[in-house]
Amino acid sequence: MSLSVYYFQYKQVSGHEGIVGRLSEAEIVNLLSRVVEIATPKIYPPGSIVWYAGELRPEELERCRWMTFLTQIDMLIWEDGDADRDRQVAEILRKDYDAFCAFVESGIHQPILTLDKDWVAAIAPQAFDYQSPARQSPYLIRGMLNLSYNTGLVGSVLDPMGGYGQALFECVLRGVDGATLEISPTASKRSADNLRKLLQRLGRDFEESHDGTHHLFVTCDPHQNRYQIINGDTREAHQYLPNRQFDSLITDFPYGVRAGSRTEKLTPIPLGDLLDTALPSWGQLLKPNGTAVVAYNLNSLPRERVLDLIQKHGFRQRFADADLRARISRKIHRDIIAFEKA
């Protein structure tokens, strides 16, 4: 009987502390319900090497594909009898980056999964025709989506305050269905322009339709995906998406004191009131095992208020012990909360 050992290489992202600010990229994987059993029993900083002795299922490897800090997963098979010695070797490799590089260069391993090297280029600023001054970090979007994993792989994602459509970029790259809801007509149109440009740049065949408030893109690849952009009020999200439910709901709340657009004469609303009125509608759009992940500014919306509203509307918090706060600037102290139906 042989022993399979998988090596996970953690990539250091230059000039970036982690997916969500202070939380390191290595810590994100430890918050995921299934990958935590795969990759590492401890928290390692970016640049670490982690090993796992045992077999990995295809769906577990697929989940690892979307961890931004993993560059490659390799496997080495040893015969029984040398397991103790080889575990010691693996421990050395895990601690020593140079030793790991030598191991990879030696060719005595089997590459299992080489991750998407084009991801950063695909979500770079120049990929967008239009950008909001408050454009979300693509690392934040990918981190929130990873945090939303619960019992299985995510197949559909909703961003109920979609802005210029950054969340849809991640959906396209993952090959999952996506939808955004945005109250600003201008932002909705520009979101469609951004998505169209991405699909064209990736060489994806697609059909597009538009009925005034609803853009629909359907890819014509073997795995057909649907991407919807809806101009509407997030507080009534379920009315725009009848008979639809999603695996994940992720959104980056406005960081200002009030939400709304002066140029389009949209009525501003305090963020706490907005969340209070939106949560019932969001709950209808989540599958029973679905998870919502919300990023917001602690300077505008206290955490206690968010937790009270979650409980009020029948949700329970996930990762309650994880500190996901990050000081972005003097005016923005971002927090992230994940929650699911109670």
C-alpha positions as CSV (number, residue, x, y, z in Angstrom):
1,M,0.0,0.0,0.0
2,S,1.3,3.4,-0.9
3,L,1.2,6.8,0.8
4,S,0.2,9.8,-1.2
5,V,1.4,13.2,0.0
6,Y,0.1,16.4,-1.5
7,Y,2.1,19.6,-1.3
8,F,0.3,23.0,-1.4
9,Q,2.5,25.9,-2.3
10,Y,1.3,29.2,-0.9
11,K,2.0,32.2,-3.1
12,Q,3.2,35.5,-1.6
13,V,1.3,38.3,-3.3
14,S,3.6,41.3,-3.5
15,G,2.5,44.3,-1.6
16,H,-0.7,42.7,-0.4
17,E,-1.2,41.5,3.2
18,G,-3.9,39.1,2.3
19,I,-7.3,38.5,0.6
20,V,-9.1,40.6,3.1
21,G,-6.5,43.0,4.6
22,R,-5.2,41.9,7.9
23,L,-6.4,38.3,7.5
24,S,-3.6,36.4,5.7
25,E,-4.3,34.5,2.6
26,A,-3.3,31.3,4.4
27,E,-5.9,31.9,7.1
28,I,-8.7,32.0,4.6
29,V,-8.3,28.4,3.7
30,N,-8.5,27.5,7.4
31,L,-11.9,29.0,7.6
32,L,-13.4,26.8,4.9
33,S,-15.4,23.8,6.2
34,R,-13.8,21.2,3.9
35,V,-10.5,22.6,2.8
36,V,-9.5,23.0,6.5
37,E,-9.4,19.2,6.6
38,I,-7.2,19.1,3.6
39,A,-4.5,21.7,3.7
40,T,-3.3,22.6,7.1
41,P,-4.1,22.1,10.8
42,K,-2.4,25.4,11.6
43,I,-2.2,28.9,10.2
44,Y,0.7,29.5,8.0
45,P,1.7,32.9,6.4
46,P,1.8,33.3,2.6
47,G,4.9,31.7,1.2
48,S,4.6,28.6,3.4
49,I,4.5,25.0,2.1
50,V,1.8,22.7,3.5
51,W,1.6,19.0,3.0
52,Y,-1.2,16.5,3.5
53,A,-0.8,12.7,3.7
54,G,-3.8,10.9,2.2
55,E,-6.1,10.9,-0.8
56,L,-8.0,14.0,-2.1
57,R,-11.3,13.7,-3.9
58,P,-11.7,15.5,-7.2
59,E,-14.2,18.0,-5.7
60,E,-11.7,18.9,-3.0
61,L,-9.0,19.6,-5.6
62,E,-11.5,21.6,-7.5
63,R,-12.2,23.7,-4.5
64,C,-8.5,24.4,-4.0
65,R,-8.3,25.7,-7.6
66,W,-9.9,29.0,-6.4
67,M,-7.6,29.8,-3.5
68,T,-5.7,32.8,-4.8
69,F,-2.6,31.9,-2.7
70,L,-2.1,28.4,-4.1
71,T,0.1,28.2,-7.2
72,Q,0.4,24.5,-7.6
73,I,-0.5,21.2,-6.0
74,D,2.0,18.3,-6.3
75,M,1.8,14.7,-5.2
76,L,4.6,12.2,-4.4
77,I,3.8,8.5,-3.8
78,W,5.9,6.5,-1.3
79,E,5.6,2.8,-0.7
80,D,4.7,1.6,2.8
81,G,7.6,0.9,5.1
82,D,9.2,4.3,4.8
83,A,6.2,6.3,5.9
84,D,7.8,7.6,9.1
85,R,11.0,8.7,7.3
86,D,9.0,10.3,4.5
87,R,6.8,12.2,6.8
88,Q,9.9,13.7,8.3
89,V,11.1,14.6,4.9
90,A,7.7,16.2,4.2
91,E,7.9,18.1,7.4
92,I,11.3,19.6,6.3
93,L,9.9,20.5,2.9
94,R,6.9,22.2,4.6
95,K,9.2,24.4,6.6
96,D,11.8,25.1,4.0
97,Y,10.8,26.9,0.9
98,D,14.1,26.3,-0.9
99,A,13.9,22.6,-0.1
100,F,10.4,22.6,-1.7
101,C,11.7,24.4,-4.8
102,A,14.4,21.8,-5.2
103,F,11.8,19.0,-4.8
104,V,9.7,20.5,-7.5
105,E,12.6,21.0,-9.8
106,S,13.9,17.5,-9.3
107,G,10.9,16.1,-11.3
108,I,10.3,13.3,-8.8
109,H,6.7,14.4,-8.2
110,Q,3.4,14.3,-10.0
111,P,1.8,17.7,-10.7
112,I,-1.8,17.4,-9.7
113,L,-3.2,20.8,-10.4
114,T,-1.6,23.9,-11.8
115,L,-3.7,26.9,-11.0
116,D,-5.0,29.7,-13.2
117,K,-2.0,32.0,-13.8
118,D,-4.1,34.4,-15.8
119,W,-6.4,35.3,-13.0
120,V,-4.7,38.6,-12.1
121,A,-4.6,39.7,-15.7
122,A,-8.3,38.9,-16.1
123,I,-9.4,41.0,-13.2
124,A,-6.8,43.8,-13.7
125,P,-8.2,47.4,-13.9
126,Q,-7.7,47.6,-17.6
127,A,-10.1,44.8,-18.0
128,F,-12.9,47.2,-17.2
129,D,-14.2,49.9,-19.5
130,Y,-15.9,51.5,-16.5
131,Q,-14.8,51.6,-12.9
132,S,-16.2,53.1,-9.8
133,P,-13.9,55.1,-7.6
134,A,-14.8,52.6,-4.9
135,R,-14.1,49.5,-7.0
136,Q,-13.9,46.4,-4.9
137,S,-10.6,44.6,-4.6
138,P,-10.7,41.4,-6.7
139,Y,-9.0,39.7,-3.8
140,L,-11.8,40.7,-1.5
141,I,-14.4,39.4,-3.9
142,R,-12.7,36.0,-4.3
143,G,-12.1,35.9,-0.6
144,M,-15.8,36.5,0.2
145,L,-16.9,33.9,-2.3
146,N,-14.5,31.3,-0.7
147,L,-15.9,32.2,2.7
148,S,-19.4,31.5,1.4
149,Y,-18.6,27.8,0.7
150,N,-20.7,25.7,3.0
151,T,-21.6,22.1,2.1
152,G,-20.6,21.9,-1.5
153,L,-19.1,23.7,-4.5
154,V,-20.8,27.0,-5.4
155,G,-22.8,26.9,-8.6
156,S,-24.6,30.2,-8.5
157,V,-23.8,33.6,-7.0
158,L,-25.8,36.8,-6.3
159,D,-24.4,40.2,-5.6
160,P,-27.5,42.2,-4.5
161,M,-25.6,45.5,-4.7
162,G,-23.5,44.8,-7.7
163,G,-22.0,48.2,-8.7
164,Y,-20.1,47.9,-11.9
165,G,-20.2,44.1,-11.9
166,Q,-16.8,43.0,-10.4
167,A,-18.4,40.0,-8.8
168,L,-19.5,38.7,-12.2
169,F,-15.9,38.6,-13.3
170,E,-15.2,36.0,-10.7
171,C,-18.3,34.1,-11.7
172,V,-17.2,34.0,-15.3
173,L,-13.7,32.8,-14.4
174,R,-15.1,30.0,-12.1
175,G,-17.7,29.0,-14.7
176,V,-20.7,29.5,-12.4
177,D,-23.9,31.3,-12.9
178,G,-24.0,34.9,-11.5
179,A,-26.5,37.7,-11.0
180,T,-26.2,41.3,-9.8
181,L,-28.8,43.8,-8.7
182,E,-27.9,47.5,-8.9
183,I,-30.2,50.4,-8.2
184,S,-28.2,52.8,-10.4
185,P,-29.3,52.6,-14.1
186,T,-25.9,54.0,-15.2
187,A,-23.9,51.5,-13.1
188,S,-26.1,48.6,-14.4
189,K,-25.4,49.6,-18.0
190,R,-21.7,49.9,-17.4
191,S,-21.7,46.5,-15.6
192,A,-23.1,45.0,-18.8
193,D,-20.4,46.8,-20.9
194,N,-17.7,45.4,-18.6
195,L,-19.1,41.8,-18.7
196,R,-19.4,42.0,-22.5
197,K,-15.8,43.0,-22.8
198,L,-14.6,40.3,-20.5
199,L,-16.5,37.5,-22.4
200,Q,-15.1,38.8,-25.7
201,R,-11.6,39.0,-24.4
202,L,-11.8,35.4,-23.2
203,G,-13.1,34.3,-26.5
204,R,-16.4,33.0,-25.1
205,D,-19.3,32.7,-27.4
206,F,-22.5,34.2,-25.9
207,E,-25.9,35.5,-26.6
208,E,-27.1,38.8,-25.1
209,S,-30.6,40.2,-24.5
210,H,-31.8,43.4,-22.8
211,D,-35.3,44.4,-22.0
212,G,-34.6,47.9,-20.4
213,T,-33.9,46.9,-16.8
214,H,-32.6,43.4,-17.3
215,H,-29.4,42.3,-19.1
216,L,-29.0,38.6,-19.7
217,F,-25.8,37.0,-21.1
218,V,-25.9,33.2,-21.8
219,T,-22.6,31.6,-22.8
220,C,-22.8,29.0,-25.6
221,D,-19.9,26.8,-24.3
222,P,-20.5,23.1,-23.5
223,H,-21.1,24.2,-19.9
224,Q,-23.8,26.9,-20.4
225,N,-23.8,29.7,-17.9
226,R,-26.2,32.6,-17.3
227,Y,-25.2,36.1,-16.1
228,Q,-27.9,38.5,-15.2
229,I,-27.6,42.2,-14.5
230,I,-30.8,43.8,-13.1
231,N,-31.5,47.4,-12.5
232,G,-33.6,47.5,-9.3
233,D,-33.8,48.0,-5.6
234,T,-32.0,45.4,-3.4
235,R,-34.8,45.7,-0.8
236,E,-37.1,44.0,-3.3
237,A,-34.5,41.6,-4.8
238,H,-36.7,38.5,-4.7
239,Q,-39.3,40.2,-6.9
240,Y,-36.8,40.7,-9.7
241,L,-35.6,37.0,-9.5
242,P,-38.8,35.0,-9.0
243,N,-38.4,31.3,-8.4
244,R,-34.6,31.7,-8.1
245,Q,-32.3,30.7,-5.3
246,F,-28.5,31.0,-5.1
247,D,-25.7,29.1,-3.3
248,S,-23.9,32.2,-2.3
249,L,-24.8,35.9,-1.7
250,I,-21.8,38.2,-1.5
251,T,-21.8,42.0,-1.4
252,D,-19.6,44.9,-0.5
253,F,-21.7,47.5,1.2
254,P,-21.2,51.2,0.4
255,Y,-18.5,52.6,2.7
256,G,-20.1,56.0,3.0
257,V,-22.5,57.1,5.7
258,R,-25.4,56.9,3.3
259,A,-26.2,54.8,0.2
260,G,-27.6,56.5,-2.9
261,S,-26.6,58.6,-5.9
262,R,-26.9,62.3,-6.0
263,T,-26.3,62.6,-9.7
264,E,-29.1,60.2,-10.4
265,K,-31.3,61.6,-7.7
266,L,-31.6,58.3,-5.8
267,T,-33.0,58.7,-2.3
268,P,-30.2,58.1,0.2
269,I,-30.9,55.6,3.0
270,P,-28.9,54.9,6.2
271,L,-27.0,51.7,5.8
272,G,-28.5,50.1,8.9
273,D,-32.0,50.7,7.6
274,L,-31.0,49.4,4.2
275,L,-29.7,46.1,5.6
276,D,-32.7,45.8,7.9
277,T,-35.1,46.0,4.9
278,A,-33.0,44.0,2.5
279,L,-32.3,40.9,4.6
280,P,-35.8,39.4,4.3
281,S,-35.6,39.6,0.5
282,W,-32.0,38.2,0.5
283,G,-33.1,35.3,2.7
284,Q,-35.7,34.3,0.1
285,L,-33.0,34.2,-2.6
286,L,-30.6,31.9,-0.6
287,K,-30.8,28.1,-0.8
288,P,-31.3,26.3,2.5
289,N,-27.5,25.7,2.8
290,G,-26.6,29.0,1.2
291,T,-24.3,31.5,2.9
292,A,-24.3,35.3,2.7
293,V,-21.0,37.3,3.1
294,V,-21.2,41.0,3.6
295,A,-18.3,43.5,3.8
296,Y,-19.1,46.9,5.4
297,N,-17.5,49.9,7.1
298,L,-17.5,49.8,10.9
299,N,-17.3,53.6,10.9
300,S,-20.7,53.7,9.3
301,L,-22.4,50.6,10.6
302,P,-21.4,49.1,14.0
303,R,-20.9,45.3,14.2
304,E,-23.4,45.0,17.0
305,R,-26.1,46.5,14.8
306,V,-25.3,44.0,12.0
307,L,-25.3,41.0,14.4
308,D,-28.7,42.2,15.8
309,L,-30.2,42.4,12.3
310,I,-28.9,39.0,11.3
311,Q,-30.5,37.4,14.3
312,K,-33.7,39.4,13.9
313,H,-34.2,38.1,10.4
314,G,-33.5,34.4,11.1
315,F,-29.8,34.1,10.3
316,R,-26.9,32.8,12.3
317,Q,-23.3,33.9,12.0
318,R,-20.5,31.7,10.6
319,F,-16.9,32.0,11.7
320,A,-17.9,33.9,14.8
321,D,-14.4,33.6,16.3
322,A,-12.6,34.8,13.2
323,D,-11.5,38.5,13.2
324,L,-12.0,39.7,9.6
325,R,-11.6,43.4,10.3
326,A,-9.1,45.4,8.3
327,R,-8.1,49.1,8.6
328,I,-8.3,50.4,5.0
329,S,-7.9,54.1,5.7
330,R,-8.7,56.7,8.3
331,K,-12.3,56.7,7.2
332,I,-12.8,53.0,6.3
333,H,-12.4,50.2,8.9
334,R,-13.8,47.2,6.9
335,D,-15.4,44.2,8.5
336,I,-16.7,41.0,7.0
337,I,-19.5,38.9,8.4
338,A,-20.6,35.5,7.0
339,F,-24.1,34.2,7.9
340,E,-26.6,31.5,6.9
341,K,-30.2,30.7,7.5
342,A,-30.7,29.6,11.1
